[in-house]
Amino acid sequence: MSLVTLSDALQPALRDGYAVAGLVTLGWEDMRAYVAAAEAEGVPIILQAGPSCREHTPLPVLGKMFRHLAEGASVPVVAHLDHGYTHEDCRIAIDSGFTSVMFDGSRKPLAQNIAETAAIAEMAHSAGISCEGEIGFVGYSGGEGSDGTDPDEAAQFARETGVDAMAISVGNVHLQQNKEGGLDEARIRAIEAVTEVPLVIHGGSGVPVAQRSALARGSKICKFNIGTELRMAFGNALRTAVNADPDRFDRVQILKQTHEPVVEATRRVLKAFKGA
């Protein structure tokens, strides 16, 4: 069995100079491909259930899917709740066998974010699992703008919440389809100077690959969330499979043809996070 907590996965990354990919799942086909890619590359992986995934599939079902894949995997696998917005979201995930929960209080005032995240972290730790929190708001491509992380607030947040990983806003944006942006490395250095907590980048698909690699090896950023990039790979593979034979209707046969393209796209992502 290779099921591990987020802390189990990130502390070695912090120590040895690499990062672990938090891969946003939407269903069985992509999560299975992600694990196959991680095994091919010999690296740990974080399977993440975000809000859109949870709208489609209930958390108790996702927990069983993640755990089933982890138990058969040859590499460490984290079962992670991404963007839990309420205490109840996180409680259900814990009860469903997740090994890590991310509570997102980033839209809330600092004191409220700290208090609520600390309560979630205490609940998670009591259950023997990990907790990720977020300080500074990471915006959305074509939507809400970001509110960058203040280093002093980050230090206070890490100290007073007891989180095992801290997501920060340093120029990253959710749902970005290109890699034309880049992260604010001066702000990253200011944040990592005042905390020992492993740092997390949400919206990693929009970060240039060279910068991902450099920061994975040379900063306290130990987790990059990747969603959009791999959703695009899956969507393109599915479109090709559907269009290849207009008379075919068996979705199992169609979906099988997404597996290898998604594995290959995921392997390219994972390679960038390896140590030197």
N, C-alpha and C positions, 0 to 999 in steps of 0.2 A: 504493500500500500504506500502510495507516494503523496498522500494528502498532507499538506503542511499549512501553517499559519502564514500570514503576510510577514510577520516579524522573522519567522524562520527563513523566508526567502530573501528578505531585504538586508538583514544584518551581514550575511556573508558578502553581498554585493557592495555594501558600504565599506567593508573591510578590504575587499580585494579589487575594487575598481572596475565594476561593471554595472549594468542595469538590467532589470527584469521587466519584460513587457506585460502590461495589463491589457489584455485583449478583450474588447467589447463583443460579447456574444449576442446573437439574435435567435439562434436555434441550434438544433442538434448538428446540422451539417457543418456550420462554421466551427462550433466548439470542438467537434471531432477532428476537423482539419487542423485546428490550432495545436491540439495535443500531438498529432502526428508530426507536425513541423517541429515542435519543441523536442520530440524524441529524436528526430533526424539531426537536429543541431546539438543535442545533448545539453540543453539548458532548461532551467526552471521556467514555469509559466504561471500567469495569473489569469484565470477565467473570470470574467466580470459580467454580472447581470445588472444592467442599467435600467432606467425607467421604461424605455420603449420595449425592452425585452420582457420586463415584468408585466407590462400591459397585455402581452401576447400569451405568456406562460406563467402560471402561478409560482411563487417562490418555493413552496414545498416540492414541486416537480423539478424546478431548476436545481435545487439542492441535491436531489437524487441523481440527476443527470451529471452534475459536476463531480459528485462523489464516485459515481460509477466509472467515469473516465479516469479520475485520479487513482482509483484502486487498481486499475489495469495499466497504469502508465509506468514507464521506466525512469521518468524524471519527476522532480517535485512539482506538484500542482496545488495552487491556492484557489479555494472557492470563495469568491469575493463579491460582496454587494457594493455596487457602484452608485453613488448619489442616492443614498437613503436620506429622505427629507424629514422623516419623523422617527420618534422613538419606536413606534409600532413597526415601521418598515424594518428597522434593525432587529427588533425582538423576533419578528417572524423569521428573518434570515437566520438568526442564531438557532432558533428552534428547528429550522429546516436543514441544519447541518453545515451551514457556511462556516468557513474558518477565518473570515475577516469581514468586517463591515466598514463602509465609508459613510460617515455622517456628514452631510453638506449643509452647514449653517452659514455659508459664505455670504448670503444676502442679508443676514441679520446683523444688528449692532454687535460690536466686539464683545461686550460683556455677556450678551445673550448667547452668542456663538460659543464662547468659552464655557459657559455654564452648561449648555445643552450637550456640547461635545464631550465634556468631562463626564457627564452622566452616562453617555453612550459608551465611552471608553471603560468606565468602571463596570458596566454591565457586560461588555465584551470580555474584559479581563477575568471577571468572575466565572465566565463560561470557558475560559482557557483559550480564547481566540484573540485576534488583533483588531485594532481600530485605526482607521485613517480619518483625518479631519482636513478641513480646508480653511485657509485664511487668505483674504483677498479674493475677489470674484473673477472667475475666468468666463469671459463672454462667449458669444456665439457668432459665427460667421453670418453676416446678413441680419443679425438680431441684436440682442442686448450687448452693450459695450462692456469691456473689462474694467475692473477697479484693481489696480496693481497692489501687490502685497507690500506693506510697510515693514521693514526689517525689525523695528522695535516691537511692533504688534506680533510679528511672527515669533519672536523670542518669548514674549509673554504667553502667547497661545500654546506653544510647545511646552513651556514650563508648567502652566496651570491646567492643561487638559490631560496630560499623560498619554497622548497619542503615540502610536508606533510608527506613523508616517504622516507627513504633512504636505498637502497639496498647496501649491503657490501659484500666484498670477504674476507672470514675468514676461508678458508679450505673447503668451500662448492663447489660442482661441479654439473653442469647440467647433467641429463640423467643417473645418477648412479643407477644401479639396485640392489646393495647390500648396507648394512649399516655398512660396515667395517671401514669407516673413522670416522671423528668427527671434530667438529669445534674448532678453536683456541680461547679458552676462554680468554686468556691473551690479545689477540688483540681486542676481543669484549669489554673487560673492558676498554681498553685504548680508544676505540672509543666512548663508551657511557659516558665516563668521560668528554668529550669535546663537547657533543651535547645533546639537549633535544628532537631531532626529533625521532619518532618511527623508529626502525631499521627493515630491511627486509632480510630474508635469501632465496635466490633463490636456487634451487637444494635441497630442503628440504627432498626429498625422500631418499637421501644418508646419512642423519643424524640419528644416533641411537635414538630410541624413548625415552629412558630415558633422553638423553641430550636435546631433543626437549622439554620435559616436564619441566625439570629443568630451562632451559633458558626462556621458556614461563612465568614461575612464578617468576623468579629471575633476569631478565635483561630487557633492553629496546627493545629487539627483540619482536615485536608485530605481525609480519606476517611471516609465513613460506609458501613458494610456494611448492605445492605438485602436481607433474604431473606423473612422471614415475611409481611410486608405484600404482597409480590408473589406469593408462593405462594398466599395467600388469594384474590387477584384471579384467578389462573389456575384454582384449584379451583372458584371460583364460576362462572366462564365455562364450564368444562368440564361442570359439573353442569347448567347451563342448556342447553348444546348436546345433551347426552345425553338429557335429559328432554323436549326439544322434539319428538323423533320416536322413540318406542320401537321402531319397526321398522328404524331405520337402524343399520347395523353397520359401515360403512366408517370406520375410525378416522381416515383422512386427511381425509375430509369433516367429521368431528366436530371434529378438532383445529384445522382451519382457522378454526372459529368462536371459538377462544380468542384469535386473533391481535390483533384490534383492541381488545378489552377490556384485554388485558395491555399493549399499546402505550400506551393512554390512562392506565392506572394508573401506568405507568413514567414517562410524561411529567410527571405530577403530582409524583412523587418528585424527578425531575431539576430541575424548576423551583425547588425550595426550596434547591438548592445553588448556584445561580448567584450571581455577585457583585452588588453593589449597582448 
